[in-house]
Amino acid sequence: MIASEEKRRAVPTSFDGLTGPLPPELDILSKQGPAVSSNRLQTLGTCPLRYFFRYILDIEGVDEEPPEPGKWLTPTDRGSILHELFHIYMDGLIRGKKTPDYDRDNAGLEELLDNLLDRHGRIAPPPTSHARDHERAQMMESARIFLREEESFARDHEPLYTEASVGLPPTDLPTGLDREEPVPLELAPGRLVRARGRIDRIDRRRSDGAFVITDYKSGSNWSYIRKDPFHQGRVVQHLLYTLMAEQCLLQTAGAPARVAAFRFLFPTVQTQGEGLLLMRETLEEGREVLVNLCDLAGAGCFLPTDDAGDCKWCDYALICGDTASQALRVTEKLEKGDPRLDPMRKLRGYE
């Protein structure tokens, strides 16, 4: 009852997620704080309260629902298998100093997919042979789309690293770019974070020697194909990985390296291999977004999102209750101009 009354107040309170400054071990701007990943920052940009539940209170989220009756794989299963398929395939090309070739590689990619599906089936058997055949056909179509797109991309790009691990243990197929220590990134004076992540692929552009990062997406492209490439703080992987990769390339090569572009690739039946190439000049505009995210966390400002659409797939939606009414209350508080909400207000475009 008290919490409901406090949330209805015109000014934000602790019941809205205002905690004040965090202890150093939880503050991403502290040397003792956690390393940041793109998922961590994007959770903060999507809904600061979700970030608070997940990363500050460490509340375990609800596991992904099982597949629908009669189906075999969850979206997470499907994405993981495709990522591993692309990883193993590209690693073999890099080690053999080859580039993608559809006619040469299609059969081998199909065999590799069958091996990965068989391995998954030993852990989680398909309910029927029809369910397995359906999943296999869909994923093989994704693999063919991937192969066609990569064959075209390779005309001016040489693959160098795949699944490069930064601030994480290397995969079973290590790269020359791997490092277990997070990379320090100075986003602005006084705003230094330590970043970590696993980069799907880095290529060198043949025409000028610049680097291009590719990230595979096995789901929808609706969060990425929009006028604002940062989606008001909800999408920052492209810039974070660009800055992170440049630091690692510098340390590996001993000379300045420039990532000229970041490419999202959607090798799915729905998108038919549609890609999104973001040039460095566009990505640089997002530094302020990263700074605002860091300031948001550093100030202990963890309000719920002002857009109920963000709550659709949230593990914690049951805690929040009526998310539409909650989003409306947050909107009203952001419009009031309380300075404690400035970072979130800037992210959402209220200023």
SVG drawing of the C-alpha trace seen along z (x, -y; Angstrom):
<svg xmlns="http://www.w3.org/2000/svg" viewBox="-2 -20 56 59">
<polyline fill="none" stroke="black" stroke-width="0.4" points="0.0,0.0 2.8,-2.4 4.7,-1.5 1.7,-2.2 1.2,-5.6 4.8,-6.5 4.9,-5.5 2.0,-7.9 3.9,-10.9 5.0,-13.6 8.7,-13.2 10.7,-10.0 11.4,-8.1 13.2,-5.0 10.0,-3.1 10.7,-4.1 14.2,-2.6 16.3,-5.5 19.0,-3.9 21.6,-6.6 25.3,-5.9 26.2,-2.2 29.0,-0.6 32.2,-0.4 31.9,3.4 28.6,2.7 29.4,-0.5 30.5,-0.1 32.5,-3.3 34.6,-2.1 37.9,-0.3 36.5,2.4 33.2,2.6 32.0,5.2 33.1,5.4 30.3,4.4 29.0,6.4 26.7,5.2 23.9,7.2 24.4,5.6 24.4,2.0 21.5,2.8 19.4,4.1 20.1,0.8 19.1,-1.1 15.9,0.9 14.7,0.7 16.9,-0.4 14.7,1.4 15.2,4.7 19.0,4.0 18.6,3.4 16.7,6.7 19.2,8.7 22.6,7.2 22.3,5.5 19.9,7.7 20.9,10.8 17.3,12.0 17.3,15.1 15.1,14.6 12.5,17.1 14.0,19.7 12.9,19.6 9.7,21.4 10.0,24.9 9.2,25.3 5.6,25.3 3.9,28.7 5.2,30.6 8.2,28.4 11.8,29.1 14.0,26.1 13.6,22.9 14.7,19.6 17.8,19.7 18.6,23.2 18.3,22.3 20.4,19.2 23.2,21.0 23.4,23.8 23.6,21.4 26.2,19.3 28.3,22.4 27.8,23.5 29.1,20.2 31.9,20.2 33.3,23.6 32.9,22.9 34.6,19.5 37.4,20.8 38.2,23.5 38.3,20.9 40.6,18.6 43.0,21.3 43.0,22.6 43.4,19.0 40.3,19.4 37.2,17.4 33.6,18.5 32.5,20.4 29.0,21.6 29.5,24.3 32.5,25.7 31.2,25.4 27.5,26.0 27.6,29.8 30.2,29.5 28.1,26.9 25.1,29.2 27.0,32.1 28.3,29.9 24.8,28.7 23.6,32.4 26.4,33.1 25.4,30.2 21.7,31.2 22.6,34.8 24.6,33.6 21.8,31.4 19.3,34.3 21.3,36.5 20.7,33.9 17.1,32.9 15.6,35.4 13.1,34.1 9.5,35.1 9.1,36.5 11.1,37.0 8.9,34.5 9.8,31.8 13.5,32.5 13.2,32.4 11.3,29.1 13.9,27.5 16.7,28.9 15.1,27.5 14.7,24.0 18.2,23.9 19.8,25.3 18.0,22.5 19.6,20.0 23.0,21.6 22.6,21.3 21.6,17.6 24.6,17.1 26.9,18.7 25.6,16.7 25.9,13.4 29.4,14.3 30.6,15.3 29.6,11.9 31.0,10.0 34.4,11.8 35.0,10.2 36.4,7.1 36.9,8.6 39.3,11.0 38.1,12.9 40.7,12.7 39.1,13.6 35.9,15.4 34.4,15.5 37.3,13.5 37.0,13.5 37.7,10.3 37.5,10.4 36.3,14.0 38.0,17.4 38.7,18.4 36.5,20.8 37.7,24.3 38.9,22.6 41.1,19.8 42.1,16.7 45.1,14.4 42.9,11.6 41.8,13.4 42.5,11.9 40.9,12.8 41.3,9.4 38.5,6.8 39.5,3.8 39.5,0.4 37.5,-2.2 37.5,-5.9 34.2,-7.1 34.7,-10.6 36.8,-12.3 36.0,-10.6 33.9,-7.9 36.1,-4.8 34.6,-1.3 36.0,2.2 34.4,4.0 34.1,7.6 32.4,9.7 32.8,12.2 33.0,10.7 31.4,12.9 33.9,11.9 36.4,9.3 37.4,8.9 40.0,6.7 38.7,4.7 40.9,5.4 40.4,2.0 41.9,-0.1 43.0,2.3 40.3,1.0 38.5,3.5 34.9,4.4 33.0,6.3 30.2,8.7 27.6,9.8 25.1,12.6 21.5,12.2 19.2,15.2 16.1,13.3 14.0,10.3 15.7,7.2 13.0,4.7 15.3,3.4 18.0,2.5 16.4,1.3 15.3,-2.2 16.3,-5.8 18.0,-5.9 20.7,-3.2 21.0,-3.3 17.3,-2.9 17.5,-5.4 20.1,-3.3 18.6,0.1 21.2,1.0 24.9,0.2 26.7,3.4 27.9,2.0 29.8,-0.9 31.0,1.0 32.5,3.8 34.0,1.3 35.9,-0.5 36.8,2.8 38.1,4.4 40.3,1.4 42.0,1.7 42.7,5.4 43.9,4.9 46.2,2.2 47.7,4.5 48.0,7.3 49.5,5.5 51.3,2.8 50.0,0.1 46.7,-2.0 43.9,-0.1 40.6,-1.6 37.3,0.3 35.5,-1.5 32.1,0.2 29.9,2.6 27.7,5.1 24.6,6.8 23.8,9.9 20.4,11.5 20.7,14.9 17.1,16.0 14.3,17.1 12.3,14.1 14.9,11.5 16.6,13.4 20.1,12.3 19.3,8.7 22.2,6.8 22.8,3.5 26.1,1.8 26.8,-1.1 29.7,-3.4 32.1,-4.6 31.0,-8.2 27.4,-7.1 28.7,-4.9 30.7,-7.8 27.5,-9.6 26.7,-7.0 29.5,-7.9 27.1,-10.2 24.6,-7.3 27.2,-5.2 28.1,-8.1 24.4,-8.6 24.1,-4.9 27.1,-5.0 25.8,-8.1 22.4,-6.5 24.0,-3.5 26.5,-5.5 23.8,-7.7 21.7,-4.7 18.8,-5.8 16.8,-2.6 13.4,-3.7 11.2,-1.3 11.1,-1.9 8.7,-4.6 7.6,-2.3 5.4,0.7 6.6,2.4 9.9,3.1 8.1,5.3 6.7,7.8 9.5,10.4 10.7,9.3 11.5,12.0 10.3,9.6 7.1,8.3 5.1,10.1 6.9,8.1 5.9,4.8 2.2,5.6 0.4,3.2 3.3,2.2 1.3,-0.2 0.2,-2.3 3.7,-2.1 5.2,-3.4 2.8,-6.3 3.8,-7.3 7.5,-7.2 6.8,-9.3 5.1,-11.9 8.1,-12.0 10.6,-12.3 8.6,-15.3 8.8,-17.0 12.5,-17.8 13.9,-16.3 17.7,-16.5 18.3,-13.1 16.6,-11.7 18.7,-13.7 20.6,-10.7 17.4,-8.8 15.7,-11.9 18.6,-12.4 18.5,-8.8 14.8,-9.0 14.9,-12.3 13.0,-14.4 15.6,-17.2"/>
</svg>
